[in-house]
Amino acid sequence: MRMRGFKGATGTQASFLALCDGDGSRVDRLDGTAFVNFVSDKLLDRDFEIVGQTYPRVQDTVILANLASTASVLHKIATDVRLLCNRKEIEEPFEDKQIGSSAMPYKRNPMRCERICGLTRFVMNLVGNAYDTAATQWLERTLDDSSNRRLSLPEAFLALDGALDLMHNVASGLVVHEAMVRKNLMAELPFMATENILMACVKLGGDRQEYHEHIRAHAQAAGLRVKQEGHDNDLLERLKADKHFWSAARGGPLSAELDWDGVLDPMKYIGRSVEQTERFVREVVEPLREQYAEALKGLGGSEVRV
């Protein structure tokens, strides 16, 4: 963020030059007083060297764009939480006396995350408003920006502050239903395992293209069975019974030699995610927590009315 400094009504410093008896060096010293330097050093990047009646309103777009970037991250997190709530895998905090729906008592709607999405969407849409204001400053002599900025700038900060409070509340009390996560995972795992099954067939002497087609046909059929008939995923049973799973080189069915139970081990598909998460916490999160340790001490729980 930057400041206009002592530039006068039209930015030429004419009034200050008259005040200093035409001595430009004295005007420069005035523009660089200890107060201005303090403000610039502590709060702002630097002064504008040349301005008109106002500082360039495009500066407002930079501020609002930064706020909108943070808002978009919060919106993404809140949306993911809402989607996982729909799958019954996680829930945001839910108070003992909280009403999830006035019409349907069983509901536990993710009201906090819905509110986050609404507030952050508002912040993100204010950026375009700032660009419009910056683009329509007629020779920097129009004041139609004033009433607009009095709303867009403070409300962007206020809305984002509310969204951050809500997200802090959600993150502090998030509930994970591990049994439901596992149930949903195991229902989809046979589809995820097809690549490993294909690679195992190739290692046992099978033709990759041939087995890819067999697996594809069975996977599509199993998927339709789940979606259209509501039955469980029977992809592995279909593959085990397929007479085409045969290796001439080995003289026997590949299905007899594949580790079918092993392909349903979820740990085979997580890659380096545990290591990556631990490294991220160690190298990114912990240094930030240490850097802002004093501020975090005073960070209490966010009270939210739902």
N, C-alpha and C positions, 0 to 999 in steps of 0.2 A: 504494500500500500504506500502511496505517496501523498505529498501535500503541496498546495499551491504556493505557499510562501507569501512574502510581502511583494506583490506585483502591481497593486493598484486596481482601479475599477476595470480598465481594459487590458491589463496585463503588461503595459509598457513601462511601468514604474515612474511615469511622468510626475505624479504628485509627490512621490518620495524624492525625486531628483530636485524638484523645486524646494522641498523641505530642507534638503542638504546643500542648498545654494549651488546646484549644478555639479556637485562633486560625486561622480559615479562610484568612486571607491568607497565613499561613506555609505552610499545606498547598498553596496555589496556587503559592507559590514553590518548594516541594519538587517539585511535579509539573512545574514548568517549569525544572528545573535545567539547567545548561549541557550535561550529558551527554544529557538527553532532547532538548533543543533541537538538539544536534548530530546525534543519530540521526534526528530528525524531518526536519531540513533536508537531510541528506545521503542518507538512504535512504527516508524515508517521506513521504507527503503531509502528514499531521497526526495529532495524537492523537485518540482517540475522546473526546468530551466526557462522554458518559454510557454506562456499560457495566454489566453484571451480573458474575457470577462469571467469565465469559469474554468475550472480544470476540465480536461477532456472527459466527457461523460462515458467514453468507452472504458474508462477505468472502472466504472460501476459493473460493466459486464465481466471484468476479470474477477471482481469480488464475488458476484453472484454465480459465476461459473464454478468457482472453487466450492462455494456452498452447495451448488447443484451436484458437483462430483461426489461430495460426501453423501448427499441425499440419495443419489442413485445407488450407492453401495448399501445404504440402509434399506432402500426399497427392495433390492435384490435379496438381502438376508431375510427380510420380513416375508417376501413372497415365497421363498423356499420353506420357511417355517410353516406358512399357511398350507402349502402343498403337502408337506409331511404330516401336518395335522389331519388333512383329509384322508391320508393313508393310515391314520391312527398310530403312527410311529412315535411322534413326539407331541407335546402340548406346551403351550405357554402357561405361565402361572394362572391358577384359577382359585379365587377366594371361596371360602366356605359358604358365604351368603350370596355369591355372585350369580346373577341371572344370565344364562347363556342365550335365552330367547324368551320373549314374553309370551309367545304362542306355543313353543315346543320345549317343555321343561328338560328334556334329555340333552339338549344341545349344549356344547361347550365351544362356542365360536371363538376363534383367535382374534378377539376384539382389539387387543393391543397392536398386533401386527397389521390388522386392517387399518387402524388409525395411523400407524407409521406410514403405510403406503399412501394414504390420503394426504398426509402432511408433506411427505417428500415429493409427491407428484406436484403439489402446489409450488414447492421451492424450485423444482426443475423447470417448470413452465415460466417462472419469472425471468429466466435468462433471456429468452426471446424478447420479453418486454424491455429489458435493459438495452438490447441491441437496437430496438426501434427508437428508443430515446436518444441513444448516441448518434444514430444516423440522421436524425431530423433536427439537429441544432443549427438553425439558420444563421450562418456566420457567427455562431456562438453569441447571438443577441436575443434569442427567444427564451422565454421562461416557462414553456409548457412542460419542461422536465421537472419543475419543482414539486408540483402536486403529485406527480407520478412517483418520484423518488421517495417522497415522504411515506408512501405506502410500501413500495416494493423492497426497499433496502431494509427497514426495520422488521417488516413481516417475514422476510426470508430468514433473518437471524432468529426471530422468535419461533417460527415454525420448525426450523431445524433443531433448535434447542429442545423443543417439545419432543421431537422424534428421537433425539438422542437419549432423553430421559426415559422414554418408553422402551427403547432398545436395551438400555441398561437394566430396566426392570425385567424384561423378557429373558435376557441372557442370565440374570442372577437367579431366576427361578424356573428355568427350562426343565421339563420332565421328559425323559426318554423311556419309551416302552420297549424294552429290549426283546421281549417275547414276540411282540408284533413285528419288530424289525426282522427278526430271524424267520418268522413265518413268511413274510413277503419276500425275503431273500431266497429262501429255499424254493419258493414257487417259481422264481425266475432263474435260479441257478442252472438248471439243465440247459437253457438256452445259452447262458454265458459259457458253459463248459464245452460247447461244440467245437471251438477252436482247438482246445487241448485234445479232444477226442480225435479230431482230424489229424493233428500232428502225431498222435500215438499210432494211428492207422498207418501213416506214412512210414514211421520208424519200424513198424512190423512188416513192411514190404508192400503195402497197398499203394494203388495209384491215387494221387492226390485229387485230380479232377473227378475221377469216378466216385470217390468217397465224399467229396464235397457235394456232389449232386444228390447222393443218397441222403446225406445229413440234411441238406436243404429241404428236400421233399418231406422228410419226416418232421422237421422243425415247423414247416408251414402247416402241416396237418395237425400237429399237436397244438399249435397256437390257435387254430380255428376251433379245435375241440374245447379249449379253455374259454374262448370268447363267445362262441355260439351256443355251446351246450352247458357251460358252467362247470365242467369237470376239472379234475386235477391235471397237472402237466404230466403226460405219460411219454415224453420224448425218449427217455432212457430205455424204457421198456420196448418201445418201437425199434430202437437201434439194436438192442440185444437180440431181438427176434428176427432181424433182417437177414435173409439167406445170402444176400450179396456181400455181407461182411466175411469174406473168405480170402485167404491168401494162398495162391498156388505155390508160392515159394516155401511156405511153411506147411502146406498140406493140411490146413485146418482152419476153422473159423477165427477171425480176428477177435470177435466178440468174447471168445473164451479166454483170450489172453489179456484183454484190457482191464485196467483197474477201475471198474465202474464205481466202487465206493469212494475211491480216491478222488475222482473228478468232482464229487460233490462236497469236497472239503473247501469251505469258503476261504480259508487261509491261503489257498493256492492262487487266489486271484487278487490279492491286495498289493502285490508288488512290493515297493519300498515305502508304502504310505506311512507305516509306523515310524520308520527311520526319518522320513521327510518331516513328519509332524513334530517329532522330538527335536530335530535340528532347528525347525522354525521357532519353536518355543524357546529353545536355548539361545539362538543367535539373533532373534528379532524381538520376541515378546519380552523376555526377561530384561534385556538392556533397556527397553522402553519403560518397563515397570521400575527399574532402578533409577532411570533418568528423572521420572516424574513421581518418585516415591513420596515426596512431601505432599504433592497435590492429591495423590491417591489416598493418603491418610485421612484427609477430610472429606472424601467422597463417600457419602452415606447412601443408603438405599433410596431409590426414587419412588415416591408415593404416587400411585396412579388411581384415578377414579374410573371404575368400569361399571 
